[in-house]
Amino acid sequence: MDKHLSIARRAAEAASKKIMEFYGAQNVKVKMKGEFGPVTEADHAANEIICTMLHKEFPEYGILTEEEIHNPELQHALKHWRETEYTWFIDPLDGTDPFIHMTGEFGIHIGLTHKGIPVMGLNRYPVQGITYWAVKGKGAFKESNGKQEKISVSNIENMKDMRVFTDPFYPIKAVEELLTKIPHSTVRDVGSLGLRICKVAEGEGDALIRPPINSKTHLWDVCSGHVILTEAGGMITDYFGKPINYRSAEYVLAKGYVITNGKLHKSLLEQTHI
């Protein structure tokens, strides 16, 4: 996995530099892509960089990415991602709304599965200069200002002390209603789903939840964070406590998700299904 992580880091750093060329520019082109929300030139440019770099080093691996890519050399990898032994899951710019609104809460996700099981994840946040990464069985780490540290989830076990993350750009009525019924301590908005997952992984929060109602979350949104979270001691399942299926043909998390520090998972699942 060392080579995978090294190449993923290089790809994320190259994409990060390209994204920052667009960040704050007045003439960045923005389009709407239906249920997927907005997409910018930065999304496409970063996607091209990441996919090309990964495919060059690992041409036999499948690729599932949020954005379209028309490079003919990549079409086989894009078409057969469910059948390959290894598959990359890429979100070149998670948090396009935070990017457009310049909140800084956007990032690059690169995840890798082996036979449908997440084995490596790397999330980079260009504005903060922070990178989170993990390899299955080797722990989760964070690098900031040149310093690396191992990260772990919180020790919160009581739901009344639970700190919940939500999405400020896409408030979900079902989540708001749920939070009126279950005990918790605080609610904090963070613009990128990947960053919310990493915040739980490093103990800055304890949970996030998405009921299975019009879910717009996709496998590329959570794959990299899945490894980072679980290696830090956390847990991710669908809304009903079942594992995430990374070979689903729909690639949408139609059954929602529950993400916690692990210690709260059983209690939260029980509370959400009363």
C-alpha positions as CSV (number, residue, x, y, z in Angstrom):
1,M,0.0,0.0,0.0
2,D,3.0,2.3,0.4
3,K,3.1,3.0,-3.4
4,H,-0.6,3.5,-3.6
5,L,-0.5,6.1,-0.8
6,S,2.5,7.8,-2.3
7,I,0.9,8.1,-5.8
8,A,-2.4,9.2,-4.3
9,R,-0.6,11.9,-2.3
10,R,1.2,13.2,-5.3
11,A,-2.0,13.2,-7.3
12,A,-3.9,15.1,-4.5
13,E,-1.1,17.7,-4.2
14,A,-1.0,18.3,-8.0
15,A,-4.8,18.6,-8.0
16,S,-4.7,20.9,-5.0
17,K,-2.4,23.3,-6.8
18,K,-4.6,23.4,-9.8
19,I,-7.8,24.0,-7.7
20,M,-6.1,26.9,-5.9
21,E,-5.5,28.5,-9.3
22,F,-9.3,28.8,-9.6
23,Y,-10.1,29.6,-6.0
24,G,-11.4,33.1,-5.6
25,A,-11.2,33.9,-9.4
26,Q,-14.0,36.0,-10.7
27,N,-14.5,34.2,-14.0
28,V,-14.7,30.6,-12.8
29,K,-17.4,28.8,-14.9
30,V,-20.1,27.1,-12.9
31,K,-22.7,24.7,-14.3
32,M,-25.5,22.7,-12.7
33,K,-25.5,18.9,-13.2
34,G,-28.9,17.9,-12.0
35,E,-29.1,16.0,-8.8
36,F,-25.3,16.3,-8.4
37,G,-25.4,20.1,-7.8
38,P,-22.9,22.6,-9.2
39,V,-19.7,21.7,-11.0
40,T,-16.8,24.1,-11.9
41,E,-13.8,24.2,-14.1
42,A,-11.8,23.4,-11.0
43,D,-13.7,20.1,-10.5
44,H,-12.9,19.0,-14.1
45,A,-9.3,20.1,-14.1
46,A,-8.6,18.3,-10.8
47,N,-10.4,15.2,-11.9
48,E,-8.3,15.0,-15.1
49,I,-5.0,15.3,-13.1
50,I,-6.0,12.7,-10.5
51,C,-7.4,10.1,-12.9
52,T,-4.5,10.4,-15.3
53,M,-1.8,10.1,-12.7
54,L,-3.5,7.1,-11.0
55,H,-4.2,5.3,-14.2
56,K,-0.6,5.8,-15.4
57,E,0.7,4.0,-12.4
58,F,-2.1,1.4,-12.0
59,P,-3.6,0.8,-15.5
60,E,-5.4,-2.4,-14.5
61,Y,-7.4,-0.7,-11.7
62,G,-11.0,0.5,-12.0
63,I,-12.0,4.1,-11.5
64,L,-15.2,5.6,-10.2
65,T,-15.2,9.3,-10.2
66,E,-17.8,12.0,-9.6
67,E,-16.9,14.0,-12.7
68,E,-17.0,13.1,-16.4
69,I,-13.7,12.4,-18.1
70,H,-13.3,11.8,-21.8
71,N,-9.7,10.6,-22.0
72,P,-10.0,7.4,-24.3
73,E,-7.3,5.7,-22.3
74,L,-9.4,5.7,-19.2
75,Q,-12.7,4.4,-20.6
76,H,-12.1,0.8,-19.8
77,A,-11.2,1.6,-16.2
78,L,-14.2,3.8,-15.9
79,K,-16.6,1.3,-17.4
80,H,-15.4,-1.8,-15.5
81,W,-14.9,-0.4,-12.0
82,R,-17.2,-2.9,-10.4
83,E,-15.3,-5.9,-11.8
84,T,-11.7,-5.0,-11.1
85,E,-9.8,-6.3,-8.1
86,Y,-8.8,-2.8,-7.1
87,T,-10.9,0.3,-7.7
88,W,-10.2,4.0,-7.1
89,F,-13.0,6.1,-5.8
90,I,-12.4,9.8,-6.6
91,D,-14.1,13.0,-5.6
92,P,-11.8,15.7,-7.1
93,L,-13.5,18.5,-5.3
94,D,-15.8,17.5,-2.4
95,G,-17.7,20.6,-1.4
96,T,-18.1,22.6,-4.6
97,D,-20.5,25.0,-2.8
98,P,-17.9,25.8,-0.1
99,F,-15.4,26.3,-3.0
100,I,-17.8,28.7,-4.8
101,H,-18.6,30.6,-1.6
102,M,-15.0,30.6,-0.5
103,T,-15.5,29.1,3.0
104,G,-12.4,26.9,2.5
105,E,-14.2,23.8,3.6
106,F,-13.6,21.7,0.4
107,G,-11.3,18.9,-0.3
108,I,-9.9,16.2,-2.5
109,H,-10.9,12.5,-1.9
110,I,-9.0,9.5,-3.1
111,G,-10.1,6.1,-1.9
112,L,-9.1,2.6,-2.9
113,T,-10.9,-0.7,-2.5
114,H,-9.7,-4.2,-2.8
115,K,-12.4,-6.7,-3.8
116,G,-15.0,-4.1,-2.6
117,I,-13.4,-3.4,0.8
118,P,-11.9,0.0,1.4
119,V,-8.2,-0.3,2.1
120,M,-6.7,3.2,1.6
121,G,-8.0,6.7,1.9
122,L,-6.5,10.2,1.5
123,N,-8.3,13.5,1.9
124,R,-6.5,16.8,1.2
125,Y,-7.9,20.2,2.1
126,P,-6.0,22.8,0.0
127,V,-6.9,26.0,1.9
128,Q,-5.9,24.7,5.3
129,G,-3.0,22.7,3.9
130,I,-4.2,19.6,5.8
131,T,-4.0,16.0,4.7
132,Y,-5.7,13.0,6.4
133,W,-4.8,9.5,5.3
134,A,-5.0,5.9,6.4
135,V,-4.1,2.4,5.2
136,K,-6.1,-0.5,6.4
137,G,-4.5,-2.0,9.5
138,K,-2.0,0.8,9.9
139,G,-3.9,3.6,11.7
140,A,-5.1,7.0,10.6
141,F,-3.0,10.1,10.4
142,K,-3.2,13.9,9.9
143,E,-0.5,16.2,8.5
144,S,-0.7,19.9,9.1
145,N,2.1,22.5,8.8
146,G,4.6,19.8,8.1
147,K,3.7,17.9,11.3
148,Q,2.3,14.4,11.3
149,E,0.2,12.9,14.1
150,K,-1.8,9.8,14.6
151,I,-5.5,10.5,15.1
152,S,-8.3,8.8,17.0
153,V,-12.0,9.2,17.7
154,S,-13.4,10.7,20.9
155,N,-14.2,8.7,24.0
156,I,-17.8,10.0,24.1
157,E,-20.2,7.2,25.0
158,N,-23.3,9.0,26.2
159,M,-25.6,10.4,23.6
160,K,-26.4,13.5,25.7
161,D,-22.7,14.5,25.2
162,M,-22.7,13.7,21.4
163,R,-21.5,16.4,19.1
164,V,-23.2,16.2,15.7
165,F,-22.0,17.5,12.3
166,T,-24.5,18.8,9.7
167,D,-24.2,20.3,6.2
168,P,-24.8,24.1,6.0
169,F,-25.4,24.1,2.3
170,Y,-27.9,21.3,2.1
171,P,-29.9,21.2,5.4
172,I,-32.1,18.1,5.5
173,K,-35.4,18.4,7.1
174,A,-35.4,14.7,8.1
175,V,-32.1,15.3,10.0
176,E,-33.4,18.4,11.7
177,E,-36.5,16.5,12.8
178,L,-34.4,13.6,14.0
179,L,-32.2,15.9,16.1
180,T,-35.3,17.2,18.0
181,K,-35.9,13.6,19.1
182,I,-32.5,12.2,20.0
183,P,-30.3,13.4,22.8
184,H,-27.1,15.3,21.8
185,S,-24.9,18.1,23.0
186,T,-24.1,20.4,20.1
187,V,-24.7,20.7,16.3
188,R,-21.9,22.1,14.1
189,D,-22.0,22.9,10.4
190,V,-19.1,21.8,8.2
191,G,-19.4,22.2,4.4
192,S,-17.7,19.1,3.1
193,L,-18.9,15.6,3.9
194,G,-15.3,14.3,3.7
195,L,-14.2,16.9,6.2
196,R,-17.1,16.1,8.6
197,I,-15.9,12.4,8.5
198,C,-12.3,13.4,9.2
199,K,-13.5,15.6,12.1
200,V,-15.1,12.6,13.7
201,A,-12.0,10.6,13.0
202,E,-9.8,13.1,14.9
203,G,-12.3,13.4,17.8
204,E,-13.6,16.9,17.1
205,G,-17.1,15.6,16.8
206,D,-18.9,12.3,17.3
207,A,-21.5,11.7,14.7
208,L,-23.2,12.5,11.4
209,I,-26.3,10.9,10.0
210,R,-28.3,10.8,6.8
211,P,-31.7,9.1,6.6
212,P,-32.6,7.2,3.4
213,I,-34.7,10.0,2.0
214,N,-33.7,11.4,-1.4
215,S,-30.1,10.6,-0.6
216,K,-27.6,12.4,-2.8
217,T,-24.5,10.8,-1.2
218,H,-22.4,8.7,-3.4
219,L,-19.6,6.1,-2.9
220,W,-16.9,8.6,-3.9
221,D,-18.1,10.9,-1.1
222,V,-17.3,8.3,1.6
223,C,-14.8,5.7,0.4
224,S,-11.6,7.6,1.4
225,G,-13.1,8.8,4.7
226,H,-14.3,5.3,5.4
227,V,-10.7,4.1,5.8
228,I,-9.6,7.2,7.8
229,L,-12.6,6.9,10.1
230,T,-12.4,3.1,10.8
231,E,-8.6,3.2,11.3
232,A,-9.1,6.0,13.9
233,G,-11.6,3.7,15.7
234,G,-14.9,5.0,14.2
235,M,-17.7,3.2,12.4
236,I,-19.7,3.8,9.2
237,T,-22.8,1.8,8.1
238,D,-26.0,2.5,6.2
239,Y,-28.9,3.9,8.1
240,F,-30.0,0.4,9.1
241,G,-26.6,-0.7,10.4
242,K,-25.5,-2.7,7.3
243,P,-22.1,-2.3,5.6
244,I,-21.7,0.1,2.7
245,N,-21.7,-1.8,-0.6
246,Y,-18.8,-0.5,-2.7
247,R,-19.8,-2.6,-5.7
248,S,-23.3,-1.3,-5.9
249,A,-24.3,-0.6,-9.5
250,E,-26.2,2.5,-8.4
251,Y,-23.2,4.0,-6.5
252,V,-25.7,6.0,-4.5
253,L,-26.0,5.5,-0.7
254,A,-29.8,5.1,-1.1
255,K,-30.0,3.6,2.4
256,G,-28.4,6.7,4.0
257,Y,-25.6,6.4,6.5
258,V,-24.7,6.6,10.1
259,I,-21.1,7.7,11.0
260,T,-19.9,7.7,14.6
261,N,-16.9,7.4,16.9
262,G,-17.9,3.7,17.2
263,K,-18.8,3.9,20.8
264,L,-22.1,5.7,20.0
265,H,-23.0,3.7,17.0
266,K,-25.3,1.1,18.5
267,S,-27.2,3.7,20.7
268,L,-27.6,6.0,17.7
269,L,-29.0,3.3,15.5
270,E,-31.4,2.3,18.2
271,Q,-32.6,5.9,18.7
272,T,-33.1,6.5,15.0
273,H,-35.4,3.5,14.6
274,I,-37.7,4.0,17.5
